[in-house]
Amino acid sequence: AGRPRTAGSAGGAAHPQAHRLIKEESTMYELTQVAGNSYYIQSPAKIGLVRLNDTDVCLIDSGNDKEAGRKVRQILDANGWHLTAIYNTHSNADHIGGNRYLQGQTKCKIYAQGIECDITRHPVLEPAFLYGGFPPKDLRHKFLMAQESDAKELTPGVLPEGFALLQLPGHFFHMVGFRSPDDVVYLADCLSSRETLDKYQIGFVYDVAAYLDTLEKVKTMQAAAFVPAHAEVTEDIAPLAQYNIDKVLEIADHMVELCAEPVIFEELLKKLFDDYGLTLTFEQYVLVGSTVKSYLAWLKDTGRLTALFEDNRLLWRRA
C-alpha cells in the first residue's frame, strides 16, 4: 500500500504524531497520521480516517459539504484506498455534509445513531429543530442543512473489529465517539478549543446536564491520543475538558444573575450578546438561542430559575 499521500501533494507522506501535541498548522484537507492506522483529515470539523487493511478504510464523519467530499475522494484515490463506511458521530451539517457525495461515488455504507440517523436521512430536521418551526430560507443552507444520505442505524455490531463505540450525548441528541484499535479516541464535538470558547463564549449545547456528564467522563479517559473535531489533537484531554466544564458553569451563573429581575427570553438573549460582544445574525439567533433555551430548561429543572407567566409573556426569574 505504501505510505499514505495527501490530497494536496500526491507524493507527500503523512506525518507521524506519536506522543506530542499536534498543532493546528496543517494545510486544510491534509491527511495526518495520529498512531498506527488511525489518521485525521484537517477540515473545519476534523474527519477521522482509519485503515482497516491494505486497501479498505472507513471515515469518522465526512466534512461540511460536497467539496469536502471531493477532497476526501482525492485522498482515497491518491492512496488506492476503498471507502467501506462512514460512521457519523452526529448529524450536524458540518459532520455529514460530504455523506451524499461520497456515498454516490463509492457506494459506501453510512451509519448514525438514533435521532442522528433520522436527521441524516432528513436533514431539514436540523434547521427546523433550531428554529422551532418551519425554517426560513435564511436557515435552509449547507451550514445548517446537509444533503440527505441513506444512513443506517449505528450499533456496536456494525463497527470494524477492534473499534469501540463511545456515548457522548449533550452537544447533540445521540452524539457518539469512537476508539480505534490504535487506542485513538475521536471525540466529535463534546468539547471546544480554549480559543473558540474565549472568542464566542457560548458553545452549542442541546442538553446541559448530559453535556456536563459527558465532559466529566471524558476528563477521566485515557488514550494514546484524542482527536476532538474542533480542537487540537492531544494525549491529555483532561485540562481542556475541565476548561469546557468551567465555561458552562460560568455561563449558567451569568444567566442566573441576568434573571435577578423577571426577563423574557428575547431580552435575556440580547443581554448575553451585548455582554459577550457577539453580533446577532439569523444563524447565531437559532444556534445561541437554542443553547440559551437549553440552559434555561436545565436551570429551571435544577431549581435555580423559575418560570412565570405575566401579561401573556413567559418570564424567567432567579429562584
N, C-alpha and C positions, 0 to 999 in steps of 0.2 A: 504493500500500500504506500510505502514511502512516508515522508514527513508531510504533515498537513500544510496546505498552502492557503493563503488568504485571498479574498475576493479582489483586493486592490493590486496585489502583485503575485501572480500565479507561482512564482518561484520562491517566494519568501516563506521561511519556516515559522511555525508558531513558536511563541516564547515560553519556555518552562518557567513557572512561577511558584516553585515549591518554597514553603517556609518564609514567606515575606509578604508584606502588603503590596497589593497591585494598585498603582496609581491610575487615575482616570485620564491618562495622557495618550491612550491608543487612538489610532485612526478609527473613525466610525466604520462599523462593519468589518473590523479586523477580527480574525479568529485568534483567540488567546487560550493557550493550554493552562489549566489550573493544576491538574495532577493526573497522571496516567492517561486514561481515555476520556477524561472529563474536561470540557472546554466551555468557553462562552464566546458569543459574538457581541462586540460592543455596539450598542444601539441605544436610542432613548430609553428603552426598557430592555435590559440585557436578555439575550436569547441563550439558553443553555444548549449545548450540543454534546452528546455522549456517543462515542464509538462503541458499537455492540460487537463488531468483528472487523475483519479487514475491509469489508465493503458496506456494511449496514450501519446507519446512525439513526438516532432519534433526537428530536428537539424538545426543549422545555420552553414553551411559548414560541411565537413566530414573528414578533415585531409589530410595528404600529400600522403598516399599510401594505399595499401591493408592492410598492417599491422596496420595502424591507424584504418581502418575499423574494423579489428578484435578486437582491444582494445575497440572500441565503442560498438561492439556487446557484449562483456563481461559485460560491464556496464549495457546494456539493459537487458541482461539475469539475472544478479545478482539482479536486481530490479523488474523483472517481467514486464518490460515495452515493449510496442509495438510501433515501429517506423512508424509513418504515412507518414512523408515527410521530405525531406532535402531541405532547402531554401539556395541556394548558393548566397553568396554576390558578387562573381565574379569568373572568370574561371581560375585563376592562379592554377597551378597544386597542390600547397600545400594546396589549399582550396577545391578541388574537387577530390583529389586522392582516397578517400575512397568511392566515389559515387557508382562505379560499384559493389564493393563487397557488400556493404550494401543493394543496390537495389536488387542484386541477392539473398541475404539471407532473406530479409524482404518484398520484393515487394513494398517498399515504393515509393512514387512519388518524383520526383526531379524537382525543379523549378529554373530557372535563367532568367535574364532579357536581352532582346535584343541580342547584339553581344555576350554577355557572354553565352547565351543559345546555340548559334551556335558553339562556341568554346568548350563548354562542350560536345556537341554531336560529334564534330570533333576536338579533342584535338591537332592534328598536326598543326592546325592554330596558336597555340601559338608560338612554335619554328619557324614556317615559318614567322610569323609577326616579331619576334625579329631579325631574321637573315636577312630578306628582300629577301628571295628566298627559294628554297627547302633546308631544314636544313640538314647538315651532321649528321652522326651517333653520333658525339660528343654531339649533342644537342637534339637527339631523345631519351631521358631517362626520368624517372619518375619525376625528379625535374623540368622539363620544359614541359613534355607532359604526362598528366594523361591518364588512360584508358577511352575510350568513355563510356558515360552513356546516358540513354534515358531521356533527360531533356525536360520539357515543359516550355512555356513562363510564366514568373513570372509577375503577376499583383496583385493589391491590393485585387481583388476578390478571389484569391486562398489562402490568408493568413488566419490563425486561427482567431477566434473572439478576438478582443482587440489588435491585432497587428497593427503596423503602418510601412509602407514602407518608407525608407529614401533614397533619391537620393544623392549619394556620388561620382560623377564622378571625374576623374582626374588621380588617380593612375592607373586605367584601364578603358576600354571603357565605360561600363554602370554599374559600381560598385554601390551596394546599401548597406544600413544597415537596421537594424530593431529595433523598440522599442517594448518591450514586454508589456503585461498587467501589469507587476510589475514596469513599468517605468524604466526598464533596457535597455540601448541602446548598441547594438552590432555594432561596428564601422568598422569592417573589416580592411582594410589596408590604411585608409585615413590618418594615422599618424604613425610615428615610435617612439620608445623609445629614450630618450636622449643618452643612452649608444650606441645604434646602430648607430645613426647619428654621434656621436663623433668618433666612430671607423671607419665607412665606408664613412661618409660624404655625398655621393650621393645616395639617396634613389630612387627606381624606380618610375618614373613618365611618364605617357603617354601624358597627356595634362596639361601643366603647368598652363595655365590660369584657367582651370576648377578646377585643384587641389587647387590653391590658393583660389578660390571662395568657394570650399568645406570646407577648413580649417577655413575660416572666418565664415562660417555658423556654423561649429562645435564649434568654440570658444564661441559662444553665447548660445549654447544649455544648457538646464537644465535637469537633470535626477536624479533618485535615485542612479544610478551607470552607468559608462561607461565601456564597455569591448572592448578595441582595440585588434586586433588579435596578435599584436607583441609588446605590451607594457603592463604595469601594469594596473590592474583594479582600477578605482578611481571614486570619486564623483565629482571632479573638473577637467574637461578636458582642461579648457582654457589655463593654463600655458604651457602644452605640445603642444597644437595646435599652440600657438604663437612661441614656440621654433622651430617647424617644418616650420612655415612661414618664420621665420628669416633665417633658414638654406637654404631654397630655394632661397631667395633673395641674400644671401651670395654667393651661388654657381653661380648664374646668374652674379653677379658683377665680380666675379673672371674670369668667361668665357669671359666677355667683355674686361677685362684687358688683357687676353691672346690673344685677337684678335686685339690688338693695331696695329700690322702689319698683313697683309693678311696671313692666315694659312689654310691648308687643314684639313679636319676632322680628319684623322689619326694622324696628328701631334698634334692637339688640344687634342685628347684623350690621347696621350702619356704624354703630359704636365700635364693633370689633374691627371693621375695615378701617375706620379712622385711627383707632389706637395702634394698629399694626402697620399702618402706611400702605394698605392694599388698595387696588383700584377695581371697582365693580364692573364686571362685564357679564354678558349672559352666561358664559361658561363658568365664571367664578361665582355667579349668583347661585347656580344649581350645585356646584361642587362644594363650595364652602357652606352654602345654605343647607344642603342636605346633612353635612357634617355637624353643623350647629344644632340642627334638629335632633340628631343622634345624641349629642352631648346633653341637650335639654331632657330627652327621654331618660337618659342614664341618671342625671342629677335629680330628676323627679323620683325615679324608682328607688334611688338610694337616700331619699329624704332630705336632700339639700335645697331643692326648689319645690315650690308649689305652683299649681296652675289654677287660675280663676277666670271666670267669665264675667265681664262687666260691659254694659252697653254693646252687646254683641261683638265683643273683642276678646280674644284669648290673651291673657296677660301672664307673664312669668314673674315670680317674686321669690326672693330668698326666704327659706323656711325659718 
